[in-house]
Amino acid sequence: MRLGLTGGIGSGKSTVAAILAAQGWHRVDTDAIAREITQPGGAAIAEIEAHFGPALIAADGRLDRAKMRALVFGDPGAKAALEAIVHPVIGRVCEARAAQASRPFVVFDVPLLVESRRWRTIVDRVLVIDASEATQVRRVVARSGWSEDTVRAVIAQQAPRALRRASADAVICNETLDPEELSQEVRTLSLAWGMVPER
């Protein structure tokens, strides 16, 4: 069984992914893969440099993520070009890692699941972790040191909250849950779907 897990920045999606992994799921983390393929010598780095030029590559050969973030926020064409390079590579790596899973239950941790519609054809269920924009901003500012304006700019680049919720088979509202309550919510949902891995 394949579960697609998504949620806006600061929603707690990564926390839920870690809970699922602890409960026995095989986790495939697309954010981690995106970082890997944009490291020095990574599978996407040469094409990124060829398209965007050396100014977007740091001195050590990795993608300068801060410069790229600033560019794509202000240029939808640059955003589309970057996605056209990295998304196919991420997809291939995801499939390879899912195929290597020793467990029958795989969770794909995908921040842009709704934005990239191909995922709905790949997974059996979609779980959305939801939080209000105010909560998202507060959490991200606290953990990253970004300004509120920067966080809101990131949120504006992501799928609208209502669209994510409408795309879900289930939604966990992660506004006030403590870690134990959140873990129990996740397990209860897995049980309801009959998707509880053997430990």
Accessible surface in RSA format (square Angstrom, percent):
REM  Atomic radii and reference values for relative SASA: ProtOr
REM  Chains: A
REM  Algorithm: Lee & Richards
REM  Probe-radius: 1.40
REM  Slices: 20
REM RES _ NUM      All-atoms   Total-Side   Main-Chain    Non-polar    All polar
REM                ABS   REL    ABS   REL    ABS   REL    ABS   REL    ABS   REL
RES MET A   1    98.44  51.0  71.41  47.3  27.04  64.4  43.80  37.2  54.64  72.4
RES ARG A   2    65.41  27.5  65.41  33.3   0.00   0.0  20.45  27.9  44.96  27.3
RES LEU A   3     2.93   1.6   2.93   2.1   0.00   0.0   2.93   2.1   0.00   0.0
RES GLY A   4     0.00   0.0   0.00   N/A   0.00   0.0   0.00   0.0   0.00   0.0
RES LEU A   5     0.00   0.0   0.00   0.0   0.00   0.0   0.00   0.0   0.00   0.0
RES THR A   6     0.20   0.1   0.20   0.2   0.00   0.0   0.00   0.0   0.20   0.3
RES GLY A   7     1.54   1.9   0.00   N/A   1.54   1.9   0.00   0.0   1.54   3.5
RES GLY A   8     3.19   3.9   0.00   N/A   3.19   3.9   1.01   2.8   2.18   4.9
RES ILE A   9    30.37  17.3  20.69  15.4   9.68  23.3  30.14  21.7   0.23   0.6
RES GLY A  10     4.77   5.9   0.00   N/A   4.77   5.9   0.87   2.4   3.90   8.7
RES SER A  11     1.49   1.3   1.14   1.5   0.35   0.8   1.09   2.3   0.40   0.6
RES GLY A  12    17.25  21.3   0.00   N/A  17.25  21.3  14.28  39.2   2.97   6.6
RES LYS A  13    18.09   8.8  16.27  10.0   1.82   4.3  12.02  10.8   6.07   6.5
RES SER A  14    64.24  54.3  59.76  79.8   4.48  10.3  36.36  77.4  27.88  39.1
RES THR A  15    70.44  50.1  64.49  65.4   5.95  14.2  37.79  50.8  32.65  49.4
RES VAL A  16     0.00   0.0   0.00   0.0   0.00   0.0   0.00   0.0   0.00   0.0
RES ALA A  17     0.00   0.0   0.00   0.0   0.00   0.0   0.00   0.0   0.00   0.0
RES ALA A  18    51.20  47.1  44.31  68.4   6.89  15.7  46.66  65.7   4.54  12.0
RES ILE A  19    24.38  13.9  20.75  15.5   3.62   8.7  24.07  17.3   0.31   0.8
RES LEU A  20     1.05   0.6   1.05   0.8   0.00   0.0   1.05   0.7   0.00   0.0
RES ALA A  21    35.86  33.0  26.62  41.1   9.25  21.0  26.90  37.9   8.96  23.7
RES ALA A  22    69.38  63.8  49.05  75.7  20.33  46.3  61.45  86.5   7.93  21.0
RES GLN A  23    18.04  10.1  17.90  13.1   0.14   0.3  13.14  28.0   4.90   3.7
RES GLY A  24     7.49   9.2   0.00   N/A   7.49   9.2   6.93  19.0   0.56   1.3
RES TRP A  25     1.69   0.7   1.19   0.6   0.50   1.2   0.90   0.5   0.78   1.3
RES HIS A  26    46.14  25.2  45.15  31.4   0.98   2.5  32.29  33.3  13.85  16.1
RES ARG A  27    78.10  32.8  54.33  27.7  23.77  56.6  16.88  23.1  61.22  37.1
RES VAL A  28     2.78   1.8   0.44   0.4   2.34   5.6   2.78   2.4   0.00   0.0
RES ASP A  29    31.25  21.9  26.77  26.6   4.48  10.6  10.71  25.2  20.54  20.5
RES THR A  30     9.31   6.6   8.47   8.6   0.84   2.0   6.36   8.5   2.95   4.5
RES ASP A  31    60.11  42.1  59.34  59.1   0.77   1.8   7.09  16.7  53.02  52.9
RES ALA A  32    26.62  24.5  25.29  39.0   1.33   3.0  25.76  36.3   0.86   2.3
RES ILE A  33     0.85   0.5   0.85   0.6   0.00   0.0   0.85   0.6   0.00   0.0
RES ALA A  34    20.61  19.0  20.46  31.6   0.15   0.3  20.48  28.8   0.14   0.4
RES ARG A  35   107.42  45.1 107.29  54.7   0.13   0.3  38.81  53.0  68.61  41.6
RES GLU A  36    77.67  44.6  68.22  51.6   9.44  22.5  40.89  79.1  36.78  30.0
RES ILE A  37     9.20   5.2   8.11   6.0   1.09   2.6   9.20   6.6   0.00   0.0
RES THR A  38     6.35   4.5   5.53   5.6   0.82   2.0   4.00   5.4   2.35   3.6
RES GLN A  39    60.78  34.0  60.78  44.4   0.00   0.0  30.50  64.9  30.28  23.0
RES PRO A  40    64.34  46.9  41.67  38.0  22.67  82.4  43.06  35.6  21.28 132.2
RES GLY A  41    76.48  94.3   0.00   N/A  76.48  94.3  38.76 106.4  37.73  84.5
RES GLY A  42    16.16  19.9   0.00   N/A  16.16  19.9  10.28  28.2   5.88  13.2
RES ALA A  43    78.54  72.2  37.06  57.2  41.48  94.3  49.44  69.6  29.10  77.1
RES ALA A  44     0.94   0.9   0.00   0.0   0.94   2.1   0.94   1.3   0.00   0.0
RES ILE A  45    15.46   8.8  15.40  11.5   0.06   0.1  15.41  11.1   0.05   0.1
RES ALA A  46    74.44  68.4  64.64  99.8   9.79  22.3  70.04  98.6   4.39  11.6
RES GLU A  47   100.08  57.5  93.91  71.1   6.17  14.7  34.89  67.5  65.20  53.2
RES ILE A  48     0.00   0.0   0.00   0.0   0.00   0.0   0.00   0.0   0.00   0.0
RES GLU A  49    72.02  41.3  69.36  52.5   2.66   6.3  14.19  27.4  57.83  47.2
RES ALA A  50    90.40  83.1  48.66  75.1  41.74  94.9  61.08  86.0  29.32  77.7
RES HIS A  51   110.53  60.4  79.46  55.2  31.07  79.5  49.70  51.2  60.83  70.8
RES PHE A  52    34.99  17.5  10.13   6.3  24.85  64.7  15.36   9.3  19.62  56.2
RES GLY A  53    19.09  23.5   0.00   N/A  19.09  23.5  18.39  50.5   0.70   1.6
RES PRO A  54   101.06  73.7  94.38  86.0   6.68  24.3  94.60  78.1   6.46  40.1
RES ALA A  55    66.94  61.6  54.03  83.4  12.91  29.4  65.59  92.4   1.35   3.6
RES LEU A  56    20.93  11.7  20.93  15.0   0.00   0.0  20.93  14.7   0.00   0.0
RES ILE A  57    27.35  15.6  12.35   9.2  15.00  36.1  12.35   8.9  15.00  40.7
RES ALA A  58    33.03  30.4  22.46  34.7  10.57  24.0  28.45  40.1   4.58  12.1
RES ALA A  59   120.57 110.9  69.60 107.4  50.96 115.9  83.01 116.9  37.56  99.5
RES ASP A  60    79.45  55.7  54.11  53.9  25.34  59.9  48.81 114.9  30.64  30.6
RES GLY A  61    25.11  31.0   0.00   N/A  25.11  31.0  22.00  60.4   3.10   6.9
RES ARG A  62    89.51  37.6  89.51  45.6   0.00   0.0  30.29  41.4  59.23  35.9
RES LEU A  63    12.65   7.0   9.47   6.8   3.18   8.0   9.47   6.6   3.18   8.6
RES ASP A  64    32.74  22.9  29.09  29.0   3.65   8.6   6.21  14.6  26.53  26.5
RES ARG A  65   100.50  42.2  93.83  47.8   6.67  15.9  43.81  59.9  56.69  34.4
RES ALA A  66    64.43  59.2  55.29  85.3   9.14  20.8  55.88  78.7   8.54  22.6
RES LYS A  67   112.96  55.1 105.15  64.5   7.81  18.6  67.23  60.5  45.73  48.7
RES MET A  68     5.77   3.0   5.77   3.8   0.00   0.0   5.77   4.9   0.00   0.0
RES ARG A  69    79.65  33.4  75.84  38.7   3.81   9.1  20.47  28.0  59.18  35.9
RES ALA A  70    70.81  65.1  51.24  79.1  19.57  44.5  57.85  81.5  12.96  34.3
RES LEU A  71    61.76  34.4  53.66  38.4   8.10  20.4  60.60  42.6   1.16   3.1
RES VAL A  72    16.91  11.1  15.65  14.2   1.26   3.0  15.65  13.6   1.26   3.4
RES PHE A  73    61.54  30.8  41.84  25.9  19.70  51.3  41.99  25.5  19.54  55.9
RES GLY A  74    67.60  83.4   0.00   N/A  67.60  83.4  37.03 101.6  30.56  68.5
RES ASP A  75    58.17  40.7  56.59  56.3   1.58   3.7  12.79  30.1  45.38  45.3
RES PRO A  76   109.50  79.8 102.00  93.0   7.50  27.3 104.97  86.7   4.54  28.2
RES GLY A  77    47.20  58.2   0.00   N/A  47.20  58.2  37.56 103.1   9.63  21.6
RES ALA A  78    10.33   9.5   3.89   6.0   6.43  14.6   8.53  12.0   1.80   4.8
RES LYS A  79    56.62  27.6  56.62  34.7   0.00   0.0  32.06  28.9  24.56  26.2
RES ALA A  80    58.68  54.0  51.35  79.2   7.33  16.7  54.07  76.1   4.61  12.2
RES ALA A  81    22.57  20.7  13.37  20.6   9.20  20.9  21.55  30.3   1.02   2.7
RES LEU A  82    27.35  15.2  27.35  19.6   0.00   0.0  27.35  19.2   0.00   0.0
RES GLU A  83    44.39  25.5  43.61  33.0   0.78   1.9  13.75  26.6  30.64  25.0
RES ALA A  84    71.52  65.8  47.62  73.5  23.90  54.4  58.54  82.4  12.99  34.4
RES ILE A  85    12.47   7.1   8.13   6.1   4.33  10.4   9.47   6.8   3.00   8.1
RES VAL A  86    15.85  10.4  15.85  14.3   0.00   0.0  15.85  13.8   0.00   0.0
RES HIS A  87    51.26  28.0  47.50  33.0   3.76   9.6  29.28  30.2  21.98  25.6
RES PRO A  88    65.27  47.6  52.32  47.7  12.95  47.1  63.64  52.5   1.64  10.2
RES VAL A  89    12.76   8.4  12.76  11.5   0.00   0.0  12.76  11.1   0.00   0.0
RES ILE A  90    18.31  10.4  18.31  13.6   0.00   0.0  18.31  13.2   0.00   0.0
RES GLY A  91     4.91   6.1   0.00   N/A   4.91   6.1   4.55  12.5   0.36   0.8
RES ARG A  92   153.45  64.4 142.34  72.6  11.11  26.5  76.03 103.9  77.42  46.9
RES VAL A  93    34.67  22.8  32.17  29.1   2.50   6.0  34.67  30.1   0.00   0.0
RES CYS A  94     1.18   0.9   1.18   1.3   0.00   0.0   1.18   3.0   0.00   0.0
RES GLU A  95    66.08  37.9  63.73  48.2   2.36   5.6  39.99  77.3  26.10  21.3
RES ALA A  96    48.05  44.2  38.28  59.1   9.77  22.2  47.05  66.3   1.01   2.7
RES ARG A  97    86.81  36.4  86.30  44.0   0.52   1.2  26.71  36.5  60.10  36.4
RES ALA A  98     9.90   9.1   0.73   1.1   9.17  20.9   0.92   1.3   8.98  23.8
RES ALA A  99    88.27  81.2  48.04  74.1  40.22  91.5  59.70  84.1  28.56  75.7
RES GLN A 100   139.37  77.9 108.69  79.4  30.68  73.0  46.72  99.4  92.65  70.3
RES ALA A 101    23.32  21.4   1.68   2.6  21.64  49.2   2.01   2.8  21.31  56.5
RES SER A 102   110.04  93.0  68.26  91.1  41.78  96.3  54.99 117.1  55.05  77.1
RES ARG A 103   100.78  42.3  93.01  47.4   7.78  18.5  20.61  28.2  80.17  48.6
RES PRO A 104    90.85  66.2  73.12  66.7  17.73  64.4  84.96  70.1   5.89  36.6
RES PHE A 105    23.93  12.0  23.93  14.8   0.00   0.0  23.93  14.5   0.00   0.0
RES VAL A 106    10.26   6.7  10.26   9.3   0.00   0.0  10.26   8.9   0.00   0.0
RES VAL A 107     0.00   0.0   0.00   0.0   0.00   0.0   0.00   0.0   0.00   0.0
RES PHE A 108     0.13   0.1   0.13   0.1   0.00   0.0   0.13   0.1   0.00   0.0
RES ASP A 109     0.75   0.5   0.75   0.8   0.00   0.0   0.00   0.0   0.75   0.7
RES VAL A 110     5.84   3.8   5.84   5.3   0.00   0.0   5.84   5.1   0.00   0.0
RES PRO A 111    23.27  17.0  20.14  18.4   3.13  11.4  20.14  16.6   3.13  19.5
RES LEU A 112    54.10  30.1  53.91  38.6   0.19   0.5  53.91  37.9   0.19   0.5
RES LEU A 113     4.38   2.4   3.17   2.3   1.21   3.0   3.17   2.2   1.21   3.2
RES VAL A 114    16.92  11.1   6.20   5.6  10.72  25.8  10.49   9.1   6.43  17.4
RES GLU A 115    63.76  36.6  29.45  22.3  34.31  81.7  36.14  69.9  27.62  22.6
RES SER A 116    19.90  16.8  12.59  16.8   7.31  16.8  12.56  26.7   7.34  10.3
RES ARG A 117   205.30  86.2 192.84  98.3  12.46  29.7  68.31  93.4 136.99  83.0
RES ARG A 118    98.60  41.4  86.04  43.9  12.57  29.9  54.80  74.9  43.80  26.5
RES TRP A 119    12.12   4.9  12.12   5.9   0.00   0.0   3.40   1.8   8.72  14.2
RES ARG A 120    99.55  41.8  89.38  45.6  10.17  24.2  50.98  69.7  48.57  29.4
RES THR A 121   122.42  87.1  82.93  84.1  39.49  94.1  78.35 105.2  44.07  66.6
RES ILE A 122    33.13  18.9  18.61  13.9  14.52  35.0  23.73  17.1   9.40  25.5
RES VAL A 123    11.28   7.4   0.00   0.0  11.28  27.2   0.72   0.6  10.56  28.6
RES ASP A 124    75.73  53.0  52.54  52.3  23.19  54.8  12.41  29.2  63.32  63.2
RES ARG A 125    81.77  34.3  81.77  41.7   0.00   0.0   4.39   6.0  77.38  46.9
RES VAL A 126     0.00   0.0   0.00   0.0   0.00   0.0   0.00   0.0   0.00   0.0
RES LEU A 127     2.07   1.2   2.07   1.5   0.00   0.0   2.07   1.5   0.00   0.0
RES VAL A 128     0.21   0.1   0.21   0.2   0.00   0.0   0.21   0.2   0.00   0.0
RES ILE A 129     0.45   0.3   0.00   0.0   0.45   1.1   0.00   0.0   0.45   1.2
RES ASP A 130     2.72   1.9   1.05   1.0   1.66   3.9   1.66   3.9   1.05   1.1
RES ALA A 131     2.68   2.5   0.00   0.0   2.68   6.1   0.00   0.0   2.68   7.1
RES SER A 132    31.15  26.3  31.15  41.6   0.00   0.0  26.29  56.0   4.86   6.8
RES GLU A 133    74.13  42.6  70.85  53.6   3.29   7.8  24.83  48.0  49.30  40.3
RES ALA A 134    70.65  65.0  60.90  94.0   9.75  22.2  62.97  88.7   7.68  20.4
RES THR A 135     9.21   6.6   8.56   8.7   0.65   1.6   0.65   0.9   8.56  12.9
RES GLN A 136     4.24   2.4   4.24   3.1   0.00   0.0   0.63   1.3   3.61   2.7
RES VAL A 137     5.83   3.8   5.83   5.3   0.00   0.0   5.83   5.1   0.00   0.0
RES ARG A 138   143.38  60.2 134.58  68.6   8.81  21.0  74.49 101.8  68.89  41.7
RES ARG A 139    56.49  23.7  51.26  26.1   5.23  12.5  31.36  42.9  25.13  15.2
RES VAL A 140     1.28   0.8   1.28   1.2   0.00   0.0   1.28   1.1   0.00   0.0
RES VAL A 141    49.22  32.4  45.17  40.9   4.05   9.8  45.17  39.2   4.05  11.0
RES ALA A 142    87.63  80.6  47.00  72.5  40.63  92.4  57.46  80.9  30.17  79.9
RES ARG A 143   162.39  68.2 119.29  60.8  43.10 102.6  63.72  87.1  98.68  59.8
RES SER A 144    48.84  41.3  13.92  18.6  34.92  80.4  23.18  49.4  25.66  35.9
RES GLY A 145    66.38  81.9   0.00   N/A  66.38  81.9  33.58  92.1  32.80  73.5
RES TRP A 146    74.37  29.8  65.95  31.9   8.42  19.8  50.37  26.9  24.00  38.9
RES SER A 147    62.58  52.9  47.46  63.3  15.12  34.8  51.92 110.6  10.67  14.9
RES GLU A 148    97.70  56.1  93.18  70.5   4.52  10.8  24.86  48.1  72.83  59.5
RES ASP A 149   115.44  80.9 107.77 107.3   7.67  18.1  32.41  76.3  83.04  82.8
RES THR A 150    50.16  35.7  44.88  45.5   5.28  12.6  24.37  32.7  25.79  39.0
RES VAL A 151     0.00   0.0   0.00   0.0   0.00   0.0   0.00   0.0   0.00   0.0
RES ARG A 152    96.77  40.6  92.13  47.0   4.64  11.0  38.79  53.0  57.98  35.1
RES ALA A 153    40.39  37.1  30.91  47.7   9.47  21.5  38.63  54.4   1.76   4.7
RES VAL A 154    17.64  11.6  17.64  16.0   0.00   0.0  17.64  15.3   0.00   0.0
RES ILE A 155    25.32  14.4  21.86  16.3   3.46   8.3  21.86  15.7   3.46   9.4
RES ALA A 156    83.11  76.4  46.74  72.1  36.37  82.7  57.74  81.3  25.37  67.2
RES GLN A 157    61.21  34.2  44.95  32.9  16.26  38.7  12.76  27.2  48.45  36.7
RES GLN A 158    28.38  15.9  20.89  15.3   7.49  17.8   6.16  13.1  22.22  16.9
RES ALA A 159     7.94   7.3   1.06   1.6   6.87  15.6   4.88   6.9   3.06   8.1
RES PRO A 160    87.06  63.5  76.22  69.5  10.84  39.4  87.06  71.9   0.00   0.0
RES ARG A 161    94.71  39.8  87.59  44.7   7.12  16.9  35.56  48.6  59.15  35.8
RES ALA A 162    75.33  69.3  65.27 100.7  10.06  22.9  69.14  97.4   6.19  16.4
RES LEU A 163    88.63  49.4  84.24  60.3   4.39  11.0  87.71  61.6   0.93   2.5
RES ARG A 164    12.20   5.1  12.20   6.2   0.00   0.0   1.37   1.9  10.83   6.6
RES ARG A 165   105.17  44.2  95.60  48.7   9.57  22.8  21.28  29.1  83.89  50.8
RES ALA A 166    85.78  78.9  44.76  69.1  41.02  93.3  57.47  80.9  28.31  75.0
RES SER A 167    34.68  29.3  21.22  28.3  13.46  31.0  21.18  45.1  13.50  18.9
RES ALA A 168    24.42  22.5   0.36   0.6  24.06  54.7   0.37   0.5  24.05  63.7
RES ASP A 169    62.53  43.8  28.74  28.6  33.79  79.9   7.28  17.1  55.25  55.1
RES ALA A 170    19.88  18.3  11.22  17.3   8.66  19.7  19.88  28.0   0.00   0.0
RES VAL A 171    53.61  35.3  22.98  20.8  30.63  73.8  22.98  20.0  30.63  83.1
RES ILE A 172     6.71   3.8   4.77   3.6   1.93   4.7   6.71   4.8   0.00   0.0
RES CYS A 173    68.84  52.1  55.79  62.2  13.05  30.7  29.15  73.9  39.68  42.8
RES ASN A 174     9.03   6.2   9.03   8.7   0.00   0.0   0.00   0.0   9.03   8.7
RES GLU A 175    53.57  30.8  40.71  30.8  12.85  30.6  25.03  48.4  28.54  23.3
RES THR A 176   126.41  89.9  96.88  98.2  29.52  70.4  76.27 102.4  50.14  75.8
RES LEU A 177    50.14  27.9  29.40  21.0  20.74  52.1  29.49  20.7  20.65  55.6
RES ASP A 178    67.63  47.4  62.79  62.5   4.84  11.5  33.97  80.0  33.66  33.6
RES PRO A 179   110.51  80.5 104.67  95.4   5.84  21.2 107.84  89.0   2.67  16.6
RES GLU A 180   143.48  82.4 134.48 101.7   9.00  21.4  53.81 104.1  89.67  73.2
RES GLU A 181    83.48  47.9  78.77  59.6   4.71  11.2  31.63  61.2  51.85  42.3
RES LEU A 182     6.52   3.6   6.52   4.7   0.00   0.0   6.52   4.6   0.00   0.0
RES SER A 183    37.77  31.9  37.59  50.2   0.18   0.4  16.17  34.4  21.60  30.3
RES GLN A 184   102.89  57.5 100.40  73.4   2.49   5.9  46.69  99.4  56.20  42.6
RES GLU A 185    80.01  45.9  75.29  57.0   4.72  11.2  12.25  23.7  67.76  55.3
RES VAL A 186     1.78   1.2   1.19   1.1   0.59   1.4   1.19   1.0   0.59   1.6
RES ARG A 187    82.74  34.7  82.74  42.2   0.00   0.0  26.58  36.3  56.17  34.0
RES THR A 188    72.65  51.7  71.91  72.9   0.74   1.8  62.29  83.7  10.36  15.7
RES LEU A 189    32.55  18.1  29.91  21.4   2.65   6.7  32.24  22.6   0.31   0.8
RES SER A 190     6.20   5.2   5.31   7.1   0.89   2.1   2.03   4.3   4.18   5.9
RES LEU A 191   104.27  58.1  87.99  63.0  16.27  40.9  88.35  62.0  15.92  42.8
RES ALA A 192    83.73  77.0  39.44  60.9  44.30 100.8  52.79  74.3  30.95  82.0
RES TRP A 193    41.02  16.5  22.97  11.1  18.04  42.4  14.40   7.7  26.62  43.2
RES GLY A 194    58.86  72.6   0.00   N/A  58.86  72.6  34.44  94.5  24.42  54.7
RES MET A 195     0.05   0.0   0.05   0.0   0.00   0.0   0.05   0.0   0.00   0.0
RES VAL A 196    38.69  25.5  23.42  21.2  15.27  36.8  23.42  20.3  15.27  41.4
RES PRO A 197     7.31   5.3   1.98   1.8   5.33  19.4   1.98   1.6   5.33  33.1
RES GLU A 198   162.99  93.6 137.09 103.7  25.90  61.7  57.24 110.7 105.75  86.3
RES ARG A 199   199.42  83.7 126.42  64.4  72.99 173.8  77.46 105.9 121.96  73.9
END  Absolute sums over single chains surface
CHAIN  1 A     9895.6       7716.8       2178.8       5591.2       4304.4
END  Absolute sums over all chains
TOTAL          9895.6       7716.8       2178.8       5591.2       4304.4
